[in-house]
């Protein structure tokens, strides 16, 4: 079974990747670019954009 069918991303995230998802508070879709990854803390830094 591939990761895409289990609800997870199809591959690990990398710096430079763009992720998109709905924001219920804003009532619209938002995009963010991964700028750094801290695997130890399971955190990422992002640049966000609303469209």
Phi and psi in radians as a Rosetta constraint file:
Dihedral C 1 N 2 CA 2 C 2 CIRCULARHARMONIC -1.407 0.35
Dihedral N 2 CA 2 C 2 N 3 CIRCULARHARMONIC 2.778 0.35
Dihedral C 2 N 3 CA 3 C 3 CIRCULARHARMONIC -1.053 0.35
Dihedral N 3 CA 3 C 3 N 4 CIRCULARHARMONIC -0.582 0.35
Dihedral C 3 N 4 CA 4 C 4 CIRCULARHARMONIC -1.060 0.35
Dihedral N 4 CA 4 C 4 N 5 CIRCULARHARMONIC -0.510 0.35
Dihedral C 4 N 5 CA 5 C 5 CIRCULARHARMONIC -1.537 0.35
Dihedral N 5 CA 5 C 5 N 6 CIRCULARHARMONIC -0.142 0.35
Dihedral C 5 N 6 CA 6 C 6 CIRCULARHARMONIC -1.739 0.35
Dihedral N 6 CA 6 C 6 N 7 CIRCULARHARMONIC 0.074 0.35
Dihedral C 6 N 7 CA 7 C 7 CIRCULARHARMONIC 1.599 0.35
Dihedral N 7 CA 7 C 7 N 8 CIRCULARHARMONIC -0.037 0.35
Dihedral C 7 N 8 CA 8 C 8 CIRCULARHARMONIC -1.709 0.35
Dihedral N 8 CA 8 C 8 N 9 CIRCULARHARMONIC 3.005 0.35
Dihedral C 8 N 9 CA 9 C 9 CIRCULARHARMONIC -1.163 0.35
Dihedral N 9 CA 9 C 9 N 10 CIRCULARHARMONIC 2.705 0.35
Dihedral C 9 N 10 CA 10 C 10 CIRCULARHARMONIC -1.241 0.35
Dihedral N 10 CA 10 C 10 N 11 CIRCULARHARMONIC -0.298 0.35
Dihedral C 10 N 11 CA 11 C 11 CIRCULARHARMONIC -2.725 0.35
Dihedral N 11 CA 11 C 11 N 12 CIRCULARHARMONIC 2.973 0.35
Dihedral C 11 N 12 CA 12 C 12 CIRCULARHARMONIC -1.146 0.35
Dihedral N 12 CA 12 C 12 N 13 CIRCULARHARMONIC 2.576 0.35
Dihedral C 12 N 13 CA 13 C 13 CIRCULARHARMONIC -1.265 0.35
Dihedral N 13 CA 13 C 13 N 14 CIRCULARHARMONIC 2.603 0.35
Dihedral C 13 N 14 CA 14 C 14 CIRCULARHARMONIC -2.302 0.35
Dihedral N 14 CA 14 C 14 N 15 CIRCULARHARMONIC 2.715 0.35
Dihedral C 14 N 15 CA 15 C 15 CIRCULARHARMONIC -1.005 0.35
Dihedral N 15 CA 15 C 15 N 16 CIRCULARHARMONIC 2.347 0.35
Dihedral C 15 N 16 CA 16 C 16 CIRCULARHARMONIC 1.745 0.35
Dihedral N 16 CA 16 C 16 N 17 CIRCULARHARMONIC -0.335 0.35
Dihedral C 16 N 17 CA 17 C 17 CIRCULARHARMONIC -1.127 0.35
Dihedral N 17 CA 17 C 17 N 18 CIRCULARHARMONIC 2.592 0.35
Dihedral C 17 N 18 CA 18 C 18 CIRCULARHARMONIC -1.860 0.35
Dihedral N 18 CA 18 C 18 N 19 CIRCULARHARMONIC 2.263 0.35
Dihedral C 18 N 19 CA 19 C 19 CIRCULARHARMONIC -2.065 0.35
Dihedral N 19 CA 19 C 19 N 20 CIRCULARHARMONIC 2.546 0.35
Dihedral C 19 N 20 CA 20 C 20 CIRCULARHARMONIC -2.344 0.35
Dihedral N 20 CA 20 C 20 N 21 CIRCULARHARMONIC 2.468 0.35
Dihedral C 20 N 21 CA 21 C 21 CIRCULARHARMONIC -2.868 0.35
Dihedral N 21 CA 21 C 21 N 22 CIRCULARHARMONIC 2.866 0.35
Dihedral C 21 N 22 CA 22 C 22 CIRCULARHARMONIC -1.329 0.35
Dihedral N 22 CA 22 C 22 N 23 CIRCULARHARMONIC 2.528 0.35
Dihedral C 22 N 23 CA 23 C 23 CIRCULARHARMONIC -2.040 0.35
Dihedral N 23 CA 23 C 23 N 24 CIRCULARHARMONIC 1.889 0.35
Dihedral C 23 N 24 CA 24 C 24 CIRCULARHARMONIC -1.148 0.35
Dihedral N 24 CA 24 C 24 N 25 CIRCULARHARMONIC -0.604 0.35
Dihedral C 24 N 25 CA 25 C 25 CIRCULARHARMONIC -1.109 0.35
Dihedral N 25 CA 25 C 25 N 26 CIRCULARHARMONIC -0.760 0.35
Dihedral C 25 N 26 CA 26 C 26 CIRCULARHARMONIC -1.463 0.35
Dihedral N 26 CA 26 C 26 N 27 CIRCULARHARMONIC -0.363 0.35
Dihedral C 26 N 27 CA 27 C 27 CIRCULARHARMONIC 1.251 0.35
Dihedral N 27 CA 27 C 27 N 28 CIRCULARHARMONIC 0.509 0.35
Dihedral C 27 N 28 CA 28 C 28 CIRCULARHARMONIC -2.683 0.35
Dihedral N 28 CA 28 C 28 N 29 CIRCULARHARMONIC 3.034 0.35
Dihedral C 28 N 29 CA 29 C 29 CIRCULARHARMONIC -1.469 0.35
Dihedral N 29 CA 29 C 29 N 30 CIRCULARHARMONIC 2.545 0.35
Dihedral C 29 N 30 CA 30 C 30 CIRCULARHARMONIC -2.228 0.35
Dihedral N 30 CA 30 C 30 N 31 CIRCULARHARMONIC 2.663 0.35
Dihedral C 30 N 31 CA 31 C 31 CIRCULARHARMONIC -2.143 0.35
Dihedral N 31 CA 31 C 31 N 32 CIRCULARHARMONIC 2.610 0.35
Dihedral C 31 N 32 CA 32 C 32 CIRCULARHARMONIC -2.515 0.35
Dihedral N 32 CA 32 C 32 N 33 CIRCULARHARMONIC 2.467 0.35
Dihedral C 32 N 33 CA 33 C 33 CIRCULARHARMONIC -1.820 0.35
Dihedral N 33 CA 33 C 33 N 34 CIRCULARHARMONIC 2.266 0.35
Dihedral C 33 N 34 CA 34 C 34 CIRCULARHARMONIC -1.218 0.35
Dihedral N 34 CA 34 C 34 N 35 CIRCULARHARMONIC 2.157 0.35
Dihedral C 34 N 35 CA 35 C 35 CIRCULARHARMONIC -1.892 0.35
Dihedral N 35 CA 35 C 35 N 36 CIRCULARHARMONIC -0.416 0.35
Dihedral C 35 N 36 CA 36 C 36 CIRCULARHARMONIC -2.800 0.35
Dihedral N 36 CA 36 C 36 N 37 CIRCULARHARMONIC 2.734 0.35
Dihedral C 36 N 37 CA 37 C 37 CIRCULARHARMONIC -2.285 0.35
Dihedral N 37 CA 37 C 37 N 38 CIRCULARHARMONIC 2.259 0.35
Dihedral C 37 N 38 CA 38 C 38 CIRCULARHARMONIC -2.001 0.35
Dihedral N 38 CA 38 C 38 N 39 CIRCULARHARMONIC 1.623 0.35
Dihedral C 38 N 39 CA 39 C 39 CIRCULARHARMONIC -1.114 0.35
Dihedral N 39 CA 39 C 39 N 40 CIRCULARHARMONIC -0.585 0.35
Dihedral C 39 N 40 CA 40 C 40 CIRCULARHARMONIC -1.081 0.35
Dihedral N 40 CA 40 C 40 N 41 CIRCULARHARMONIC -0.695 0.35
Dihedral C 40 N 41 CA 41 C 41 CIRCULARHARMONIC -1.677 0.35
Dihedral N 41 CA 41 C 41 N 42 CIRCULARHARMONIC -0.031 0.35
Dihedral C 41 N 42 CA 42 C 42 CIRCULARHARMONIC 0.949 0.35
Dihedral N 42 CA 42 C 42 N 43 CIRCULARHARMONIC 0.846 0.35
Dihedral C 42 N 43 CA 43 C 43 CIRCULARHARMONIC -2.293 0.35
Dihedral N 43 CA 43 C 43 N 44 CIRCULARHARMONIC 2.677 0.35
Dihedral C 43 N 44 CA 44 C 44 CIRCULARHARMONIC -2.278 0.35
Dihedral N 44 CA 44 C 44 N 45 CIRCULARHARMONIC 2.656 0.35
Dihedral C 44 N 45 CA 45 C 45 CIRCULARHARMONIC -1.783 0.35
Dihedral N 45 CA 45 C 45 N 46 CIRCULARHARMONIC 2.490 0.35
Dihedral C 45 N 46 CA 46 C 46 CIRCULARHARMONIC -2.406 0.35
Dihedral N 46 CA 46 C 46 N 47 CIRCULARHARMONIC 2.714 0.35
Dihedral C 46 N 47 CA 47 C 47 CIRCULARHARMONIC -1.766 0.35
Dihedral N 47 CA 47 C 47 N 48 CIRCULARHARMONIC 2.236 0.35
Dihedral C 47 N 48 CA 48 C 48 CIRCULARHARMONIC -1.859 0.35
Dihedral N 48 CA 48 C 48 N 49 CIRCULARHARMONIC 2.697 0.35
Dihedral C 48 N 49 CA 49 C 49 CIRCULARHARMONIC -2.549 0.35
Dihedral N 49 CA 49 C 49 N 50 CIRCULARHARMONIC 2.378 0.35
Dihedral C 49 N 50 CA 50 C 50 CIRCULARHARMONIC -1.866 0.35
Dihedral N 50 CA 50 C 50 N 51 CIRCULARHARMONIC 2.384 0.35
